[in-house]
């Protein structure tokens, strides 16, 4: 919301009339989510900047792509403006906005006078504080469940995909109608309990695409979780919630599932380590299935060391039965042929440093 009496906003009295008019028109476009107008208010070219808590966007095209996916902002009112002239035809404008739902935000903009009039060449947005990001989390705690006080994963936190049973909670599977009709679980899924026994604490239940039936990560019910690596990009799914939680630093481990790419896709989209385990190597009890002959349990982490620690614990053979672990590492020749040279070189370098013996086969 923009006050029709601009003079009622403290600080605007120092602004040139044409700059004030441009600022107020831009703010109206923000509140109304007028994408064409917002595109016009940002200077064209590759040097325009926009940043917020999700990252930095460089160039008008990148800013346009982000805005088209973001949606609007909650209703707000500008309650204060600070204006400073940086140079002839260049000004710094800092505004404080109060949201109707509570909380304040801060907008910092550099405006430059162009042939088309005043345009924004750089902007930074500090959004209002949120108790937690509902696009990522269904339920969250600090922690929600405490893990063992010692163990190889002590001090780490876990985001659990909303397909696993957790005692005392319902499984939502990414669908509010399913959640409302579900019963409270009487036992916790073994894949969750295993991490708790190793010392990891449960941070919360994270979002999933409906019934894990997508690899995009967007949600018509709860909003699309942010991509922790590329602002404005989709997060990848269906393990979008755990992946975004890990990528944004809100959890150390994402407990997820992979049927046709639901660990690997969000891992690749957000720059994470992801492992799809061999079918039935990790127990699937207490898991809402998508396709039982394809469903597997996997994990997402920010570092290889954390993923190694998780897999060392969760995939350790029972007793002396070392045959429980896979004895061969196999890579499809077709996959190696499709990747770009830089990716292939990085992959080969990783294998060399890890000292792994890898067999290349054709899958036809």
TIDREN-435197 format. One record per residue: residue in one letter; x, y, z of N, C-alpha, C in turn. Coordinates in steps of 0.1 Angstrom, whole numbers, plus 5000, padded with zeros to 4 digits. Atoms other than C-alpha are relative to their C-alpha. Layout:
AXYZXYZXYZ ...
***
This chain:
X500949885000500050005000500950125000 X499249875001501350354991499150115004 X500849894995500050655009499850104989 X500349915011498250884984500650145003 X499449874997499751185003501549975003 X498650044999503451124997500750085011 X499449924990504351405021499849945014 X500350074987502851185049501149905004 X498950104997505850945046501250085004 X498849934996508751075067501249984991 X498850015008511851145047499850044985 X500249975014510251205013500150144996 X500049865003510351575016501450054995 X498749965005514051575007500249954986 X499850065013513551384975499550094988 X500549925012513351554940498649944996 X501450045003509751544928499949884990 X500150105010510451324898500549875005 X499550124993512451074919498949945009 X501150054991509651054945498949944992 X501150065008507050994918500449864995 X499650135005509150714903500149905012 X500050104989509750554937498649965004 X501450044996506050564946499349914989 X500650085011505050424912500649865000 X499350134999507650144916499349925012 X500550074988506250064951498649954997 X501450055004502650044937500149874992 X499850125008503949794911500449885008 X499650114992505549584938498749945007 X501150044992502349574959498949934991 X501050065010500149494928500649894992 X499350105007502749254915499850024985 X500149965014502649434881501449964994 X498750055005505449234864500650094989 X499549915011505649454833500550135005 X499549874994505949774853501349985008 X498850034992508549614876501249984991 X499050025010510549504846500550144995 X499749875005510449864833500750095010 X499449914990511550024866501549965002 X498650044999514749814866500850034987 X499249965012517449944843500449874992 X499750115009518049724813501549985000 X498650035001521449554807500549905010 X499450114992523749304823500650055014 X499449954988524949534851499150025012 X501049974989521749574871500049895010 X499950104989521749404905498850005009 X501050014990519149274929500449885009 X499650104990519849084961499050005011 X500950024988517848944991500649895007 X499550104992518248675016500249874993 X499850135008518148404989501350014991 X498849995009521148544969500050124992 X499849885009522348794943499649964986 X500350015014520948834908500750114992 X499249905008523049004881499450004986 X500649995014521449134849498550015000 X501549985000517949244840499349874997 X500750125004517148914824499949905012 X500050094988518048714856498950055010 X501049944991515948964877498649974995 X501450025006512948924853499649855003 X500350144998513148544855499649975014 X500350034986513248544893498650065004 X501249944996510348784896498849934994 X501150075006508148584872499649885008 X500250124993508448284895499650035015 X500149984986508348454929498550035005 X501349964996504748584930500150145008 X500049864994503748904949500549995015 X499649984986504649034984498750025008 X501249974991502249065014499850155000 X500349865000500449395017500950075011 X499149934991502749655033499850154998 X500149855001502950035039501450055002 X498749934998506050245035499850105012 X500249914988506550415069501250105001 X498849904999509950595064500949984988 X499050005011512350685036501250095003 X498849924999515950805036500650024986 X499549975014517350975005501450075001 X498749945001520951054997500450024986 X499449985013522451214966501449954999 X498650065001525451004956500850084990 X499349935011526351204924498950064992 X501149945009524451414898499349884993 X500950105007521551194885500249865006 X499950134994522350914910499650025015 X500549994987520550864943499949875007 X500250114992520450624972498750025007 X501350004993516950544986499949885008 X500250114990516450335017498650025006 X501349994994512850265028499749895009 X500550104990511250085057498649984998 X501450035002508049905052499549915011 X500650084990505649765077498949914993 X500950105006503649455067498749995009 X501350014993499949415076500049875009 X500050134993500749055088501050015012 X499049994989503449195112501450004994 X498650005003507049275110500450114990 X499549905009509149525090501049944990 X499050035010511249505059500850124996 X499149895003514049715045500349994985 X499750005014514549815008501150114997 X498949915003517849974996500150004985 X500049995015517950104960500950114996 X499249905007520350294938499250044987 X500849955011518350504913501050094991 X499349915009519950664882499150064990 X500849935010518450914858500549964986 X499750055013518450764823499250084989 X500849945010516950874790498549975001 X501450044998513750694800499550065013 X500449954987513750864834500849935011 X499350074989514750734869499849854999 X500150155000515550364869500949945011 X499250074989516850124896501149924993 X498950085005520349994889500549905010 X499650104989520949814922498950005011 X501050014989518549694949500349885009 X499950114990518749494981498850005009 X501350014993515649364999500349925013 X500050084988515649255036498649985004 X501450034998512349085040499749995015 X500450014986510349075072500449865006 X499650134994511548795096498849915000 X501050105000509648475093500349905011 X499750104990509248225122500649874994 X499450105008510047955097499450004986 X500450005013509747895060499049894997 X501050105002506447715053500249934987 X499850085013507547625018501049895002 X499050114997510347415033499549915010 X500350084988508947295066498549985001 X501450024995505647135076499950025015 X499849994985506747115113501450015003 X498649984997509947235128500250025015 X499749984986511647245162501550035001 X498649974998514947325178500549925012 X500550085011515147035178498649955002 X501350064998511846855172500149875008 X499650114992513446535186501550005002 X498650014997516746505203500649864997 X499450135002519046235191500949965011 X499150054990521546035211501150115003 X499149894996523946265230501449974995 X498750035007526946085214499849914989 X500150085012527645905182500650074989 X499349945011529145965148499350114994 X500849895006526346205138499650115011 X500449914989526146395172500250154995 X499949865003525546765167499450044987 X500649985013524046725132498550005001 X501550005000520346795124499549944987 X500650075011518046615100498650064996 X501349965005515146735078499549874993 X500650135005512846435071498950034990 X501049985010510846425040498649955005 X501450034995507046415047499449884994 X500550135004506746055037500349905010 X499550094990508345895067499150015013 X500850004988506445785098500950065012 X499349954988507445985130498949985011 X501050034990505745865162499450135006 X500749894995503046105173499650104990 X500349905011502746285140499449934988 X500650055012500746235108501050014988 X499349995013502246175074499250094991 X500849915009501146455050500249974985 X499850045014502746335017499850124990 X500149885009502646695003498550034996 X501449985003498746695003499250035012 X500749974987496646875029498849915002 X501150094998493646645023500449875006 X499550134995495746335029500550025014 X499649984986497246495060498850015010 X501149994992493846575074499349875003 X500650134998492646225070500949895006 X499050094995495846055082499849985016 X500050024985496145895117501450035005 X498749984994498945975141500849875000 X499250125000501845735137500449955014 X499750064987502545495166501449965001 X498650045000506145415156500750094990 X499249925009508945595139500749914990 X499450085010510345465106501449975003 X498650044996513645275110501050094994 X499049915007515445515085500250125008 X499949884991514645805109500749965013 X499450044987515445615141501549974999 X498650045002518745495127500950135002 X499249874999519945865124499950055014 X500149964986518645945159501049935009 X499150094991520645655174501450044998 X498649965003523745785157500350145005 X499849874994523346125175499450124993 X500649895008521646335148498650035007 X501349964995518646535160499050044989 X501149975010515346575141499750155000 X500349865001515046935130498550024996 X501449985003511646895114499649914988 X500650075011509346745088500050104988 X499849925012510146885053499049974989 X500950015011507946935023500449904989 X499850095011507546694994499050044989 X501049995011505846714960498949905004 X501150094996502446554963500349854997 X499850145001502946184969501349964993 X498650025006506546224956499949994985 X500350025014505046244921500550124992 X499449895008507346504905501550015002 X498649974998510946604900500250154999 X499849855001510346984898500150065014 X499849944987509847064935499050115003 X501049894997506947314932498849945006 X501150054992503847284953498850104998 X501249915001500347424946499450035014 X500649984987499447394983500850085010 X499249944989502347525003501150104994 X499049915006504447724978501349924996 X498850075005507747634961501250035009 X498849974992510847584984501050074992 X498949935007513747814976501149914995 X498850065004516747694956501250065007 X498949954992519747734979501250044992 X498849975008522147764950499750114990 X500449915011520247964923498850085004 X501249934996517848244935499050004989 X501150005010514548214918499849874992 X500150135007515147864904499249905008 X500750114993513047564912501049915007 X499050074991514547344939500349864995 X499950145004514047004922499349925010 X500950084991511846734937500249854997 X501049964990510246544950500550035014 X499449984987512646574979500450155001 X499649865001512546954975500150065014 X499949944987511947035012501349965007 X498750034993514846835027501250064992 X498949945008517146954998500150155003 X499949854997516247325004500450035014 X499649984986516647285041501549995002 X498550034999520147145037500750114993 X499349905009521147395009500050135007 X500049874993520047695030500550005014 X499450014987521747575061499149985012 X500950024990518647495081500049855006 X499750144995519647125085501349954993 X498850055005522746925079499849884991 X500350125008521146605065498650004996 X501350025005518146555044499749854998 X500450145002516446215047498950004990 X500849985012514746165014499749864994 X500350115008513445914989500450034985 X499749995014514445844953499449894993 X500750105008512145664929500550004986 X499649985013513145814896500950124999 X499149885000515546094906499850095011 X500549904990514046254937501150045010 X498949964993517346264955501050074991 X499049955010519646314925499750134994 X500449875007517646594908500250125009 X499849884992517446834938501450015004 X498649984997521046754947500750074989 X499349945011522146854912499650154998 X500549865001519947164912500550095010 X499649914989521147294945501549985005 X498650014997524847184945500249925013 X499950084988524446914972500649864997 X499750145001525846574978498749925002 X501250084999523046314972500349864997 X499750155002523045934974498649934999 X501150095002520345704960500549865003 X499450134996521045374978499449894992 X500550125007520545034963498749965006 X501450034996516944914965500149905012 X500150084988516144774999501249995009 X498850004992519644845013499650075013 X500549924988517945095037498549965002 X501350054999514644965052498950114997 X501149915004511445125038498749995008 X501250014991509045035066499750155005 X500449874995507045335077500150114990 X499849905011507345505043498749994991 X501050005010504445615021500649974986 X499450045013505245444987499550084989 X500549955013505145584952500049884991 X499950125009506345264933500949915008 X499250084990507544994957501149934994 X498850075006509744814933501150104995 X498949905003511645144926500450095011 X499749914989511445334958501349965008 X498850024992514745374977500150125010 X499749904990515845575007501450064997 X498749935003518645835003500250125009 X499749884991520346135019500650114991 X499449885007521346485009500850085011 X499249924991524146685025500850114993 X499249895006526246995019501549954997 X498650055001529646805023500149854998 X499750145002531046475012500349935014 X499650064987532346425048498749965008 X501250044993528846435062499349884994 X500650115007527446205036500849875003 X499250124997530345965043499649955014 X500350034986529545975080498649935001 X501350065001525845905073500049864994 X500050135007526545615049500849905008 X499250094992529245465072499149945011 X500850054989526645445100498849924994 X501350065004523445355081500249884991 X499750115009525045115056501049905005 X499050104994527344935080499349865000 X500750145001526744555076499749965014 X500450064987524944375104500949885003 X499150114996527244155124501249994991 X498850025009529944005101499649984986 X500550025014527743985070500450114991 X499649895008529844205048499450004986 X500650015013527944085018498850094999 X501249915000525144325028500350134992 X499649885007527144605011500349974986 X499750035014527544634973501549984999 X498650025002530844504961500650054987 X499549945013531044674927499450144998 X500549875004530845034915500050004985 X500250015014529445054880499550144995 X500449875006529045364858499549974986 X500450025014526945364826500850084990 X499249935010529045444795499250124994 X500849905006526045634781499950135008 X500049884991526045874811501350084998 X498749935002529745954807500150064986 X499949955013529246014770499250134999 X500949895001526446274776500550125008 X499649894991528146494803501050094992 X499149925006530146794793501449975005 X498650034996534046774794500450045014 X499649954987534446974826499449905011 X500650094991531946744844500749865000 X499350135001533646434831501450005007 X498749994994537046564842499950005015 X500149994985535846644877499649865005 X500450144995534246294880501249915000 X498850085000537446124869501050045011 X499149964989539446334893499549955014 X500550054987537146244922500349855002 X499850144999537445874914501549975003 X498650024998541245904913500450045015 X499649964986541446084947499449915010 X500650094991539045844963500649864999 X499450135002541045544949499049894997 X501050105003537845374937500349934987 X499950085012537845094912498650004994 X501349985006534945174888500049934987 X500250075012533644954861499150074991 X500949935010532145114829499349894992 X500850095007529344924813499050074991 X501149955008526744984786498749955004 X501350054996523144974796499050004988 X500850015012521844994760499050114999 
***
